[in-house]
Amino acid sequence: MQDMSNKTFILTRLTLIAGCAPHAWNDQCIAWHGDDDYWLRLLDMHGDGQTLLIHLDQDMADEMNIYSVMGFVLYNEIDFSVTPWDEFNSGEKFNEVH
């Protein structure tokens, strides 16, 4: 239960920072849409709330959004990746998660 509680905390805070109306495909991926594409994703890597990752697509987000989310991520010691989504999703950068 603690793990899902942590996921809820992170989701709530990201919504305050990034804005409402995230899109959820399933319990493992919640994303925020920018002008052209999704710029922020909360990924539950195993679907159990234990391995969470914040993905920022620097090609889709503006600087202020990146700084705001990164401040939250670094302060709360959440794993993250800042890469284009296609590059991250291809697996090339998956092992370089911070």
VENPE-V66009 format. One record per residue. N is the residue number from 1. RES is the residue in one letter. OMEGA is omega in whole degrees, 0 to 359 (999 if undefined). BURIAL is + if it has 16 or more other C-alpha atoms within 10 Angstrom, else -. D_CENTER is the distance of its C-alpha to the mean C-alpha in whole Angstrom. Layout:
BEGIN
N RES OMEGA BURIAL D_CENTER
N RES OMEGA BURIAL D_CENTER
END
This chain:
BEGIN
1 M 180 - 21
2 Q 182 - 19
3 D 179 - 16
4 M 177 - 15
5 S 177 - 16
6 N 178 - 14
7 K 178 + 11
8 T 177 - 13
9 F 182 - 13
10 I 179 + 9
11 L 180 + 9
12 T 181 - 12
13 R 178 - 11
14 L 178 + 8
15 T 177 - 11
16 L 182 - 13
17 I 189 - 12
18 A 181 + 10
19 G 183 - 13
20 C 175 - 14
21 A 172 - 14
22 P 177 + 11
23 H 178 - 12
24 A 177 - 12
25 W 178 - 14
26 N 180 - 14
27 D 185 - 13
28 Q 182 + 11
29 C 175 + 8
30 I 187 + 8
31 A 177 + 7
32 W 185 + 9
33 H 174 + 12
34 G 180 - 13
35 D 186 - 17
36 D 186 - 17
37 D 178 - 14
38 Y 183 + 10
39 W 183 + 9
40 L 178 + 5
41 R 169 + 3
42 L 184 + 3
43 L 173 + 6
44 D 194 + 9
45 M 181 - 11
46 H 178 - 14
47 G 183 - 14
48 D 179 - 16
49 G 183 + 13
50 Q 184 - 14
51 T 182 - 12
52 L 180 + 8
53 L 173 + 6
54 I 176 + 3
55 H 175 + 4
56 L 175 + 6
57 D 185 + 9
58 Q 177 + 12
59 D 185 - 14
60 M 185 + 13
61 A 174 + 12
62 D 186 - 15
63 E 183 - 16
64 M 177 - 16
65 N 179 + 12
66 I 181 + 11
67 Y 181 - 13
68 S 180 - 12
69 V 182 + 9
70 M 176 + 10
71 G 179 - 13
72 F 183 - 11
73 V 182 + 9
74 L 180 - 13
75 Y 183 - 15
76 N 177 - 13
77 E 179 - 13
78 I 176 - 10
79 D 183 - 9
80 F 173 + 7
81 S 176 + 8
82 V 183 + 9
83 T 170 + 11
84 P 184 + 13
85 W 181 + 11
86 D 179 - 15
87 E 179 - 15
88 F 184 + 12
89 N 179 - 13
90 S 180 - 17
91 G 181 - 16
92 E 184 - 18
93 K 185 + 15
94 F 181 - 14
95 N 179 - 16
96 E 179 - 15
97 V 180 - 12
98 H 999 - 13
END
